[in-house]
Amino acid sequence: MPRDQQLGVVLLVGCIAGIIIYGWLVFFSQWAILVLQLTAFAGVAAILGVLAWIGYTLATTPPPKPLEEIEKELSQEAGGTKPEESR
């Protein structure tokens, strides 16, 4: 069996085992409330973490050059001058 198929089988079996364990913890254990609280916290923390990462990326990325500056650079590289704009 190829390596990627082996990894797929491991993921499949591990996820099914995780579902069974989580179901047992939520419905049949004495720690059901704690498990639900931890799960909710992890879900909210993951969503807010992704949003914070997006915000950080937006805040630290420099703005793009204006279109006029790019056109000027392209015309200089081509060796010509900026073509006249039609009216």
Backbone bond lengths (Angstrom), bond angles and torsions (degrees), N, CA, C in turn:
res aa  C-N    CA-C-N  psi(-1)  N-CA   C-N-CA  omega(-1)  CA-C   N-CA-C  phi
1 M - - - 1.456 - - 1.532 108.02 -
2 P 1.339 117.44 129.59 1.467 120.51 179.06 1.535 111.86 -61.36
3 R 1.324 114.06 158.92 1.458 120.66 -175.13 1.529 113.10 -61.51
4 D 1.344 117.19 -38.59 1.464 118.57 -179.05 1.520 111.39 -69.22
5 Q 1.326 117.84 -31.94 1.461 119.98 176.12 1.524 110.89 -70.50
6 Q 1.327 117.03 -36.90 1.460 120.53 175.87 1.527 110.45 -61.99
7 L 1.316 116.00 -44.19 1.459 120.20 177.51 1.524 110.42 -61.71
8 G 1.325 117.51 -39.49 1.455 121.40 177.58 1.520 112.22 -62.02
9 V 1.333 117.10 -42.55 1.467 121.06 178.40 1.526 110.41 -64.87
10 V 1.338 117.34 -42.04 1.467 121.04 178.68 1.527 110.31 -62.31
11 L 1.347 116.90 -44.31 1.467 120.05 177.99 1.528 111.33 -62.92
12 L 1.323 117.52 -43.56 1.454 121.68 179.76 1.527 111.48 -60.30
13 V 1.326 116.98 -50.96 1.462 121.33 -178.59 1.528 110.76 -65.22
14 G 1.340 116.95 -41.75 1.459 120.54 179.53 1.522 112.26 -63.83
15 C 1.312 117.31 -41.31 1.473 120.49 179.72 1.520 111.74 -68.56
16 I 1.323 117.44 -40.23 1.460 119.91 177.42 1.526 109.87 -64.24
17 A 1.329 117.45 -42.29 1.471 120.57 176.62 1.526 110.42 -62.41
18 G 1.338 117.58 -39.88 1.463 121.05 177.81 1.517 112.25 -62.86
19 I 1.336 116.96 -39.89 1.466 121.07 177.76 1.523 110.39 -62.97
20 I 1.326 116.22 -44.74 1.467 120.14 -179.05 1.531 110.66 -65.01
21 I 1.319 117.27 -44.81 1.474 120.55 -179.99 1.521 110.56 -64.86
22 Y 1.328 117.56 -43.93 1.463 120.62 179.53 1.532 110.72 -63.30
23 G 1.316 117.02 -43.31 1.465 120.66 177.31 1.514 111.75 -59.59
24 W 1.325 116.77 -43.59 1.460 119.79 178.38 1.529 110.69 -63.92
25 L 1.337 117.07 -43.66 1.464 120.25 -179.70 1.523 111.85 -62.23
26 V 1.340 117.44 -38.63 1.464 120.69 -177.01 1.536 111.51 -76.07
27 F 1.329 117.72 -42.20 1.463 119.80 -171.48 1.522 115.48 -98.38
28 F 1.324 118.28 -23.65 1.461 118.58 -172.17 1.523 114.87 -124.68
29 S 1.303 119.17 -1.27 1.467 119.26 -178.53 1.517 110.64 -103.89
30 Q 1.318 114.98 165.96 1.460 120.11 178.26 1.528 111.46 -79.78
31 W 1.321 118.10 -8.32 1.465 122.40 -177.97 1.518 112.18 -101.34
32 A 1.307 118.81 22.95 1.466 122.46 -174.10 1.528 111.61 -57.96
33 I 1.319 117.95 -45.34 1.462 120.58 -178.40 1.528 110.25 -64.21
34 L 1.318 116.91 -43.21 1.472 120.51 179.00 1.525 110.66 -62.76
35 V 1.323 117.83 -42.22 1.468 121.63 179.50 1.525 110.09 -62.49
36 L 1.342 116.99 -43.52 1.462 119.96 178.83 1.524 111.40 -66.31
37 Q 1.322 117.68 -39.00 1.463 120.68 178.14 1.526 110.88 -64.09
38 L 1.333 116.60 -44.16 1.471 119.88 179.37 1.525 111.30 -65.12
39 T 1.324 116.69 -39.79 1.460 120.65 179.34 1.524 110.83 -64.55
40 A 1.316 116.52 -45.61 1.464 120.10 179.08 1.523 110.62 -62.75
41 F 1.329 116.68 -43.57 1.461 119.71 178.93 1.527 111.02 -61.97
42 A 1.327 117.25 -43.88 1.470 120.47 -179.56 1.526 110.95 -62.96
43 G 1.339 117.29 -40.54 1.462 120.25 179.54 1.517 112.22 -65.33
44 V 1.335 116.59 -45.97 1.466 120.19 179.71 1.525 110.61 -66.50
45 A 1.330 116.60 -41.30 1.470 120.09 179.35 1.526 111.08 -63.28
46 A 1.333 117.63 -37.97 1.469 120.57 179.19 1.525 110.78 -65.95
47 I 1.324 117.10 -44.72 1.467 120.53 179.97 1.527 110.87 -64.29
48 L 1.334 116.65 -46.85 1.464 119.65 -179.90 1.524 111.77 -67.45
49 G 1.330 117.38 -32.47 1.460 120.65 176.00 1.521 112.04 -64.10
50 V 1.330 116.72 -42.63 1.467 120.52 177.60 1.525 110.19 -64.53
51 L 1.343 117.25 -43.42 1.464 120.11 178.37 1.536 111.34 -63.79
52 A 1.325 117.67 -38.15 1.458 120.49 177.21 1.526 110.87 -64.92
53 W 1.324 117.21 -39.21 1.466 121.17 178.33 1.537 109.98 -64.48
54 I 1.328 117.36 -41.63 1.462 120.50 177.09 1.528 110.28 -62.66
55 G 1.331 116.94 -43.45 1.463 120.46 177.80 1.513 112.62 -62.01
56 Y 1.327 117.45 -42.43 1.454 121.13 178.11 1.525 110.48 -62.26
57 T 1.320 116.23 -43.48 1.464 120.20 179.84 1.526 111.00 -62.92
58 L 1.328 117.02 -43.33 1.463 119.90 178.41 1.528 111.36 -65.20
59 A 1.330 116.97 -37.32 1.463 120.60 -176.99 1.524 112.62 -73.11
60 T 1.330 118.28 -28.99 1.465 120.50 -174.78 1.525 113.87 -102.38
61 T 1.325 118.90 -5.34 1.463 121.40 178.74 1.524 109.01 -83.49
62 P 1.335 117.37 128.83 1.470 118.39 179.01 1.528 110.90 -67.65
63 P 1.328 116.22 149.73 1.470 118.81 -179.97 1.529 110.77 -68.54
64 P 1.324 117.25 153.96 1.472 119.92 178.74 1.526 110.80 -70.50
65 K 1.348 114.31 159.54 1.461 119.49 177.67 1.529 109.28 -68.63
66 P 1.330 117.14 149.62 1.471 119.36 174.64 1.528 110.37 -64.38
67 L 1.299 117.04 151.58 1.459 122.81 -177.69 1.525 111.83 -61.32
68 E 1.331 116.83 -36.43 1.465 120.10 179.97 1.528 111.07 -62.95
69 E 1.323 117.02 -38.21 1.465 120.58 -179.80 1.527 110.70 -68.05
70 I 1.306 117.67 -38.18 1.464 121.36 178.22 1.520 110.21 -66.47
71 E 1.337 117.24 -42.96 1.467 120.19 177.57 1.510 111.32 -61.75
72 K 1.338 117.45 -39.67 1.463 121.55 179.30 1.526 110.62 -63.62
73 E 1.345 116.97 -43.27 1.462 120.75 178.82 1.526 111.07 -64.10
74 L 1.327 117.23 -41.05 1.464 120.24 179.65 1.522 111.77 -65.23
75 S 1.325 116.58 -39.48 1.461 118.76 -179.92 1.527 110.41 -70.03
76 Q 1.324 118.29 -33.48 1.464 120.81 177.29 1.529 110.58 -68.80
77 E 1.332 117.40 -38.67 1.467 120.69 178.40 1.525 111.23 -66.87
78 A 1.317 116.71 -33.38 1.462 120.44 -180.00 1.527 111.51 -75.67
79 G 1.310 117.21 -12.19 1.451 121.11 177.94 1.503 113.58 86.20
80 G 1.263 117.63 2.53 1.458 120.84 -179.63 1.513 110.26 -110.12
81 T 1.277 112.82 -176.94 1.455 118.44 175.99 1.510 108.52 -100.26
82 K 1.287 115.72 170.81 1.451 120.55 179.72 1.521 109.23 -67.17
83 P 1.334 116.74 127.45 1.479 118.76 -179.65 1.516 110.44 -66.39
84 E 1.343 113.31 150.09 1.469 118.49 -178.82 1.524 108.58 -69.23
85 E 1.304 113.69 142.28 1.452 119.11 179.19 1.529 108.10 -82.25
86 S 1.335 115.85 137.63 1.465 119.41 177.84 1.517 109.45 -79.11
87 R 1.306 115.04 144.26 1.460 119.55 -177.07 1.473 111.27 -106.10
